[in-house]
Amino acid sequence: MKDDHSQRRSRNIWHLVLGILFIGYGSYRLYYRLLKVEKDTLGIILAIGFIIFGIYDLYRYSKGV
């Protein structure tokens, strides 16, 4: 029983770390893409996707899924 709890706890920490990383990287890429004179639609969509996935990871962390 204790091993199952420790495995679940370590997975949750990874959700937190990855969520923060995805939000940070996606925000950086979105900021960089929006400042360029030429707009790169695919790059903007991918950056928004990273941010959404980061928010989802943080949600999973907060709910303990």
C-alpha positions in Angstrom: 0.0 0.0 0.0 2.8 2.4 0.8 4.5 1.8 -2.5 1.4 2.6 -4.5 1.1 5.9 -2.6 4.7 6.9 -3.3 4.3 6.1 -7.0 1.2 8.2 -7.2 3.0 11.0 -5.4 6.0 11.0 -7.7 3.7 11.1 -10.8 2.0 14.1 -9.4 5.2 16.0 -8.9 6.0 15.3 -12.6 2.6 16.8 -13.6 3.5 19.9 -11.7 7.0 20.2 -13.2 5.9 19.5 -16.7 2.9 21.9 -16.4 5.1 24.8 -15.3 7.6 24.0 -18.0 5.0 23.8 -20.8 3.3 27.1 -19.7 6.7 28.8 -19.5 7.9 27.6 -22.8 4.6 28.2 -24.6 4.4 31.7 -23.1 7.9 32.5 -24.3 7.2 31.1 -27.8 3.9 33.0 -28.0 5.5 36.2 -26.9 8.4 35.8 -29.4 6.0 34.9 -32.3 3.7 37.9 -31.6 6.6 40.3 -31.6 7.8 39.3 -35.1 6.8 41.4 -38.1 5.9 38.2 -40.0 3.2 36.3 -38.2 3.7 32.5 -38.1 0.3 31.0 -37.7 1.5 27.4 -37.1 4.0 28.7 -34.5 1.3 30.6 -32.7 -1.0 27.6 -32.7 1.8 25.4 -31.3 2.6 27.9 -28.6 -1.0 28.1 -27.5 -1.1 24.3 -27.5 1.8 24.1 -25.2 0.1 26.6 -22.8 -3.2 24.6 -22.9 -1.3 21.3 -22.2 0.6 23.0 -19.3 -2.7 24.2 -17.8 -4.1 20.6 -18.2 -1.1 19.2 -16.4 -1.5 21.6 -13.6 -5.1 20.7 -13.4 -4.2 17.0 -13.2 -1.7 17.8 -10.4 -4.3 19.8 -8.4 -6.9 17.0 -8.7 -4.4 14.2 -8.0 -5.3 12.3 -11.1 
